[in-house]
Amino acid sequence: MRIDRRITKTQQAIRKSFFDLLSHKKINEVTVADITKRADIARSTFYLHYEDVYDLYDQIINNLLSGLTNRFDRLYPASTLASNFKNLMQELINYVAEQKSFFQVLFKKDSENKLTNNLINLFTRRILKIEKITQANKQAYFEILFTVTGAINIFINWLMRDSDTAPYELSNILNQT
């Protein structure tokens, strides 16, 4: 299947315009007209790709989460070797760094912590499933929840407050603890 570059370019322009607007406005204040004007496209072009602003937002979130989960699923350690965890952390940090501006805007607008909670729930469920652990095993469940919550909040803090720490440096720090 061949991807039409014009479609990709149009979708990138829409997403960039949306994020530019979202960095200054609440999502319920962003209109399709605002996005299309900034992206220099027709409204009908927007509607070829998205139903509305919220559909665009949901697709962006889903794409970002898919990028994270694909890397996680590919690298989640099949063994407890420290090098496996190091590779996983480095890959996740690199992905977040590559998508830094998107994540920053999304977390800035996450006043009700919906995105944060979705990430915590997503990765906690994934680890429980991979490790074949049920919530009935309270000790293991809370250890996983503690680790996932801590890792996600470290990523958020790094994104939002710590521009001095390079991705490789954060990975090295996290892998020493």
N, C-alpha and C positions, 0 to 999 in steps of 0.2 A: 504494500500500500504506500503510495507516494503522497507526501504532505505538500500541499500547495503553500509556497512561501508567502503568497499574498495574504492568505488566511492567517498564517502564523504572525505575520507582521501587523495585521489589523488587530488581532487579539492582544498582542504585546502593547500596541498603542492604546487600546481600551484599558488594559490593566494598569499601565503607567499613568494614564490620565486619572483613573479611579483612585490610585494610591496618592497621587499628588493632591487630589481633592480631599481624600480621607485624612490626610495629614493635617488639614486645616479645618475640617468640618466633621460633624457626627454623621454616621451612615444615613440616618433618616433625613439629613439635609442635602445629601448628594442626589442629584437628579440625572436622568439619562441625558437630558439636554446639556447639562454641565459637562458630562463625560464626552459626549459627541462633539461639542464645540471645542473642547481642549484637544481631543484626538484628531480633530479635523476630518470627521467622517459623518455620513448621513445617519439619522436616527434609525432608518430601516436597516442599515448595516449592523448597528448595535443589536437590533432585534433578530438578526440572522444567527447571532451567536449566543445571546442571553435573553431570558424572559424579562428581567428587570434588574435593578441594582442589587437586590438581595440574592438573586441567582448568580450574578457575577461574583459577589462576595463569597457565597457558598462554594462556587467552583474554585476560586482562588484558595480558600482554606483547604478544600479537599485535595487540590494539587500539592500544596505544601505538606500536608499530612501524609499524602501518598509518597512523596519524596523521602520523608523521614522514615516511614514504616518500611519502605522498600530497602533502605539501607540497614535498618534495624533487623529485618527478617533475614537479610543476606549475611549479616555479620554477627548476629546474636550468638554468643559462644555456645558451641556444642559441648565444650568442656569448660572447666573452671580455670584454665590457664590464664594468667595475668595478661599475656600478650594478646589473647583474643579480646579481652575487655578493653585493652588499650586501643586496638584497631577499631573496635566498635565506637568508643568515645571519640576518637580522632575523626572518624568518618561522619558522625553526627554533628560534631562541632564544625567541621568543614562545610557541611551542607547548610547549617544555620548561618555561618559566616557568608556563604555565597548568596543567601537569600536575606541577608541582614536587614536591608531597608524594608522589605515586606514584613518580616517578623516584628521589627520595631514599631511600625505603624499599627499592626494588628494587636500587639500587646499594649500599646499606648491606648488603644480604643477598647481594651478588654476590661472595662471598669467593673463588670460583674464577674470577672474571672471565668467566663464561660470557656474561652479557648484554653486557658490554663487547666481547668478541670477536665475538659475533653482530652487533653494530652495526657494528663495523669491517669484518667480512666482507661484510655486506649492502650497505653504502654503497660499498665498494671495488668489488664486483662490478657494482653499478649504474652507477658512473662508467665502468668499463672497457667495459661494454656500450654505454652511450650514446656514448662517444667512439670506439667500435670499436677498442679497444686489447686486445691479447692479453698474457698474462703472458710471452710470449716476448720482448716489448719490455721488457726489464728496466729500462731508464732510466725510461720512462713509468710502468711498473707500480709501481716503488718510490717515485717522486714522488707518485703518487696515494695509495699506502698510507701514506706519511709524512704527507701532508696530512690524510687522513681520521683516522688515529690521533691526530694532534695535536688536531684539532678536537673529536673525541669526548672526549679526556682533558681538554681545557679545559672543555667542558660539565660533565663529572663534577666537576672541581675546583670550578667555580663553584657547582654545586648543593650540594656537600657541605661546602665550606669557606669560601665567600665570599658571605655574605649581604648585604654592603654594596654590591655592584655591581648596579645596576639593569639589566634586560635591554637597554634601548636603549644604555646605556653600554658593556656588553660588546660589543654589535654594532658600535658605533663604534670600539672598540679593535681588534677583529678585522679590521675593514675598513681600518684604517690600516696593517696589516702586510703 
